[in-house]
Amino acid sequence: MVYNQGMFLWLIFYALPFFAWLATWPFFVKKAVQSRALRIAVWLALGVCFAKFAAFRAFGGSAFLPLLPGAVVRIWSIAYSFAMLLAAFSMLFASLERLAKILRPHLKSERATAAIAAAGALAATASGHGEAWRIPRTVKRELSLSLLPPAFDGLRIVHLSDLHISSAAPRRRTEKIVEIVNSLDADVVAITGDIVDAPVDEIEGDVAPLAGLKAKFGVFGCTGNHEFYVGYDVWREVFAKCGIAMLENSHRILERGDAHIAIGGIMDPQGMAMRNPYGEAFSGPDARLAFASAPADAFKILLAHRPVRLAKHAREGVRLQLSGHTHGGAMPGLATIIANANEGHVRGFYAEHGVLLFVHPGSGQWAGFPMRICNPQEITLLVLRAG
C-alpha cells in the first residue's frame, strides 16, 4: 500500500472531526440536554469546535499554519481538544452504560454518564494544554558509548526539538528556553527540526532570541517537515543569522587533541516535495552524503528529525542519532499509533543495529494539536561518557 500524505491529512484534519461531531449527538447531546432547541444549539456549538482545521484553512492560511492571533489559536485549540475528548469519552461511557444495563435492566444513568464524560474531557483538556504550553523541564541524561574517544568523555550536548515557534508560542517563551539552555554550559546545542511554524515575515521577531544560544563548539540544526511548509529557502538565511549551522546532508568536525567527532545532519524527506525560488528541489535524507569526507576515525553523531532508518545509518558508521518529530506520542493511545509510523520509536532511548537513538519528546508544541497527557516536554542535557 502506497502512503498518501494528502489523503492521510484530509482524514485527520477534516473527516475524523466531522464523524466525531456526528457521534456527539447520540452519545452525548441527546443524553445530556432535555430541550430539543437547546440540544440543537449545543450540537452546533460543538460543530464550531470541531471545525477548527477547516476554519484555519479558510481564514488563517492553512490547517497546518494558522496565521491568526495567538489567543484565537489557543482558545480554538482548547475547544477542539475538549470536543474530541468529549466524543471519545462519551462513546466509551456509552459502551460501559450499555453493559451495565444488560446486568441491571432498570438502571437509569444516561445523564450521569454524560456528565462524567464531560467532566473527564474537561479535566484531560486542562491537564493536556497546561503541559503543552508550559516552559519545558530540564532533564539530564548520561550516555555510555563504547566507541566514544576518551578525549570527549563528558561532552555536554543540549538537545532541543520541535520548538514550533508561532503566534501561539511567541518570543517570551523562546527567550526563556534560551536562558535555560545557556545555563547548562553546553559544548554543543543540537536542534532536530520543526523550529518554526509560520513564514518569516510573521514571526521573525519571535525567533530572534535563538541568536543568543551559546555553546563551545556551536549550535547545529537539521530540517524538520514543518520548515518546508513555511518557506525553508528563506528561513535557512534567518537561521544562519541566528548562528544556527543547518546541516543539510553535511557535517562539522569537533576536535579535542587528535580525537574527532563528526556531527552530521540530514534533510527531512518533506523537502523532496518542495522547491526553492530557483525551481530546484531540495534533496532528501542522505547520511552517506552527510558524512562524506569525514575522518575515518571520527565518532559520528547524526541529527535526523524523524527517528527512522537506523539500519541504513548504521551502515554509514553512525553511532548516536538524535531525533524528534513524534512529540513523545502526545498521549496514551495516540503514542502507539505514532510509534507504529516511526519504526516503533516514540520517546527516549533505543539501541538498534549498533546505533543508540534518542527520540526527544519535544521542547514545544504544534499549535494544531497542543495536547500532552502524561508526556512532559524537555530541554535535554545529554552527557556523553566513554565506555
C-alpha positions in Angstrom: 0.0 0.0 0.0 1.4 3.4 -1.0 1.3 6.1 1.7 -0.6 9.1 0.5 0.1 12.1 2.8 -2.6 14.3 1.3 -5.3 11.6 1.9 -4.0 11.0 5.5 -4.1 14.7 6.4 -7.6 15.0 4.9 -8.8 12.1 7.1 -7.1 13.5 10.2 -8.0 17.2 9.8 -11.5 17.0 8.3 -13.1 13.5 8.1 -12.2 12.5 11.7 -13.5 15.7 13.3 -16.7 15.5 11.2 -17.6 12.0 12.2 -16.7 12.8 15.9 -19.1 15.7 15.7 -21.8 13.4 14.4 -21.2 10.9 17.2 -21.7 13.6 19.9 -25.4 13.8 19.0 -26.5 10.3 20.1 -23.8 9.7 22.6 -23.7 13.0 24.5 -26.1 15.8 23.4 -29.4 13.7 23.4 -28.4 12.3 26.8 -27.3 15.5 28.5 -29.8 18.0 27.2 -33.6 17.8 27.6 -34.8 20.7 25.4 -34.7 20.0 21.7 -33.9 23.6 20.9 -31.1 23.6 23.4 -29.9 20.3 22.0 -29.5 21.8 18.5 -27.7 24.9 20.0 -25.3 22.7 21.9 -24.6 20.5 18.9 -24.0 23.4 16.6 -21.6 24.9 19.2 -19.7 21.7 19.3 -19.6 21.8 15.5 -17.8 25.1 15.7 -15.2 23.5 18.0 -14.7 20.5 15.6 -14.4 22.9 12.6 -11.1 24.3 13.8 -8.9 22.9 11.0 -11.4 23.8 8.3 -11.7 27.3 9.7 -7.9 27.7 9.9 -7.6 26.8 6.3 -10.4 29.1 5.2 -9.4 32.2 7.3 -5.9 31.7 8.6 -3.6 30.4 5.8 -3.8 26.7 6.2 -4.7 23.9 8.6 -1.0 23.4 9.5 -0.2 27.1 9.9 -3.0 29.2 11.3 -1.9 32.8 10.6 -4.3 34.1 13.3 -3.7 35.9 16.6 -2.2 33.6 19.2 -5.2 34.0 21.5 -7.5 32.8 18.8 -5.4 29.8 18.0 -5.1 28.8 21.7 -8.8 29.2 22.5 -9.9 27.3 19.4 -7.4 24.6 20.1 -8.6 24.2 23.6 -12.2 24.0 22.4 -11.3 21.5 19.7 -9.4 19.3 22.1 -12.3 19.3 24.6 -14.7 18.4 21.8 -12.6 15.5 20.5 -12.1 14.1 24.0 -15.8 14.6 24.8 -16.7 12.5 21.8 -14.2 9.8 22.8 -15.3 9.7 26.4 -19.0 9.8 25.5 -18.6 6.7 23.3 -16.6 4.9 25.9 -19.0 5.6 28.7 -22.0 4.8 26.5 -20.4 1.3 25.9 -20.0 0.8 29.7 -23.5 2.1 30.3 -24.9 -0.5 27.8 -23.0 -3.2 29.6 -24.3 -2.0 32.9 -27.9 -2.1 31.7 -27.5 -5.6 30.5 -26.6 -6.6 34.0 -29.2 -4.3 35.6 -32.0 -3.7 33.1 -33.8 -1.0 35.2 -30.7 1.2 35.6 -31.2 4.8 34.6 -27.9 6.5 34.1 -27.8 8.4 30.8 -27.4 11.9 32.2 -24.9 10.7 34.8 -22.7 9.1 32.2 -22.9 12.2 30.0 -21.9 14.4 33.0 -18.9 12.0 33.7 -17.8 12.1 30.1 -17.9 15.9 30.1 -16.0 16.2 33.4 -13.4 13.7 32.1 -13.0 15.6 28.9 -12.6 18.9 30.7 -10.1 17.6 33.1 -8.0 15.9 30.4 -8.1 19.1 28.3 -7.0 21.3 31.1 -4.1 18.9 32.0 -3.1 18.4 28.4 -3.0 22.0 27.4 -1.3 23.1 30.7 1.6 20.7 29.9 1.7 21.7 26.2 2.2 25.4 26.9 4.4 25.4 29.9 8.2 26.0 29.8 9.9 22.7 29.3 11.6 21.0 32.2 15.3 20.3 32.1 16.3 16.6 32.1 19.9 15.4 32.4 20.7 12.0 30.8 24.1 10.3 30.8 25.0 8.1 27.8 27.7 5.4 27.9 29.2 5.0 24.4 31.8 2.3 24.0 33.4 3.9 20.9 33.4 7.5 22.1 37.0 8.8 22.1 38.1 9.3 25.8 39.0 12.9 24.9 35.3 13.6 24.5 34.3 12.0 27.8 31.9 14.4 29.5 30.8 16.2 26.3 27.6 18.1 27.0 25.0 18.3 24.3 21.8 20.2 24.9 19.2 18.8 22.7 16.1 20.8 21.6 13.5 19.6 19.2 10.1 20.6 17.8 10.0 24.2 19.2 7.2 25.1 16.8 7.7 28.8 17.3 4.5 30.6 16.1 2.0 33.3 17.2 0.8 30.8 19.8 4.3 30.2 21.1 5.8 33.7 21.0 9.1 35.5 21.8 8.9 35.4 25.6 8.7 31.6 25.5 11.8 31.4 23.2 13.7 33.8 25.4 13.1 31.7 28.5 14.2 28.5 26.7 17.4 30.2 25.5 18.1 31.4 29.1 17.7 27.8 30.4 19.9 26.4 27.7 22.7 28.9 28.3 22.7 28.0 32.0 23.6 24.4 31.2 27.2 25.1 29.9 26.8 23.2 26.7 29.6 22.1 24.4 27.0 21.6 21.6 23.4 22.7 21.1 21.6 20.4 18.7 18.1 21.3 17.3 16.4 18.5 15.5 13.9 20.3 13.3 10.4 21.8 13.4 11.8 25.1 14.7 9.2 27.3 13.2 5.5 27.2 12.3 4.9 30.4 10.2 6.5 32.4 7.4 9.5 34.6 8.2 7.5 37.9 7.9 5.1 36.7 10.5 7.3 35.5 13.4 10.9 36.5 12.7 10.9 38.6 15.9 9.8 35.6 17.9 12.7 33.5 16.5 15.3 36.2 17.0 16.2 35.1 20.6 17.7 31.9 19.2 20.7 34.1 18.2 21.5 34.2 21.9 22.2 30.4 22.2 25.7 29.7 23.4 27.8 26.5 23.1 31.6 25.9 22.9 31.6 24.0 19.6 28.5 25.7 18.2 24.7 25.4 17.6 23.7 22.9 14.9 20.4 22.0 13.4 18.6 19.9 10.8 15.4 20.5 9.0 12.1 19.1 10.1 9.0 18.7 7.9 7.4 22.0 9.2 10.4 24.1 7.9 9.3 23.2 4.4 5.7 24.2 4.9 6.7 27.8 5.6 9.5 28.6 3.1 12.7 26.9 4.2 14.6 28.7 1.4 14.0 32.0 3.4 14.3 30.5 6.9 17.7 29.0 6.2 19.1 32.5 5.8 17.4 33.6 9.1 18.8 30.6 10.9 22.3 31.4 9.6 22.0 35.0 11.0 21.0 33.4 14.4 24.2 31.4 14.4 22.5 28.1 13.8 24.5 25.9 11.4 21.8 24.0 9.5 23.4 20.7 8.4 21.9 19.9 5.0 23.3 16.4 4.3 26.5 17.7 5.7 28.7 17.6 8.8 31.0 19.6 11.0 34.1 18.3 12.8 34.7 18.7 16.6 38.3 18.3 17.7 40.0 17.6 21.0 43.6 16.8 20.6 43.8 14.0 18.0 40.2 12.9 18.6 37.4 13.8 16.3 33.6 13.8 16.4 31.7 14.3 13.1 28.3 15.8 13.8 26.1 15.5 10.7 22.6 16.4 9.8 20.2 15.1 7.1 17.4 16.9 5.2 13.8 15.9 6.1 12.2 14.0 3.2 9.4 16.6 3.1 11.9 18.8 1.3 11.8 16.5 -1.8 8.2 17.7 -2.5 9.1 21.4 -2.1 11.0 23.7 -4.4 13.0 26.8 -3.8 12.6 30.0 -5.8 15.0 28.8 -8.4 12.9 25.7 -9.2 15.4 23.3 -7.7 14.0 20.5 -5.5 15.6 20.1 -2.0 17.4 16.8 -1.6 16.1 14.0 0.6 17.8 12.5 3.6 21.3 11.1 2.8 23.6 10.0 5.7 26.2 8.8 3.2 26.5 12.3 1.8 26.3 13.9 5.2 29.5 12.2 6.3 31.3 12.3 3.0 35.0 13.3 3.6 34.7 12.9 7.4 37.8 11.4 9.1 37.7 7.6 9.1 38.3 7.5 12.9 35.6 10.2 13.7 32.8 9.2 16.1 29.6 10.0 14.1 26.6 11.7 15.6 23.6 12.2 13.3 20.8 14.8 13.7 17.7 13.5 11.9 14.3 14.9 12.5 12.5 11.6 12.1 13.5 8.6 14.3 13.9 6.2 11.4 16.3 4.4 9.1 18.7 3.2 11.9 19.9 0.2 9.9 20.8 2.4 7.0 22.5 5.0 9.2 24.5 2.3 10.9 26.0 1.3 7.6 27.3 4.8 7.3 29.0 4.5 10.7 26.6 6.5 12.8 26.8 5.6 16.5 24.5 8.1 18.0 21.3 9.5 16.4 19.3 12.4 17.9 15.8 12.8 16.6 12.4 14.3 17.4 9.2 14.6 15.3 7.0 12.3 17.5 6.3 14.8 20.4 6.7 11.8 22.6 3.5 10.4 21.3 1.4 13.2 22.8 -0.8 11.0 25.0 -1.5 7.3 25.8 -3.2 5.5 22.9 -2.1 8.0 20.3 1.5 7.2 21.2 1.1 3.7 19.9 -0.1 4.9 16.5 2.8 7.4 16.3 5.3 4.8 17.3 4.0 2.4 14.5 4.5 5.2 12.0 8.1 5.7 13.1 9.5 2.2 13.1 8.5 1.7 16.7 10.3 4.7 18.1 8.3 7.3 20.1 10.2 8.6 23.1 13.5 8.0 24.9 16.4 5.6 24.1 16.6 2.8 21.6 19.7 0.7 20.8 19.4 -1.0 17.4 21.9 -2.1 14.7 24.8 -0.7 16.8 23.2 2.8 16.9 22.0 4.5 20.0 18.9 6.6 19.2 17.5 9.3 21.4 13.9 10.4 20.5 13.3 13.8 22.0 9.8 14.4 23.4 9.8 17.9 22.1 10.6 21.4 23.6 7.4 23.0 22.2 4.1 22.0 20.7 2.4 22.3 17.3 -0.5 24.7 17.7 -2.7 22.4 15.6 -2.9 19.9 18.4 -1.4 21.3 21.6 -2.1 18.3 23.9 0.2 16.4 26.2 -1.1 13.9 28.7 1.5 12.0 30.8 4.1 13.3 28.4 6.1 16.3 29.6 8.3 18.5 27.3 12.0 18.6 27.8 15.2 20.6 27.4 17.5 17.6 27.4 21.1 17.7 28.6 23.0 14.7 27.2 26.3 14.0 28.9 28.4 11.6 26.8 30.6 9.1 28.6 33.4 7.0 27.0 33.0 3.3 27.8 
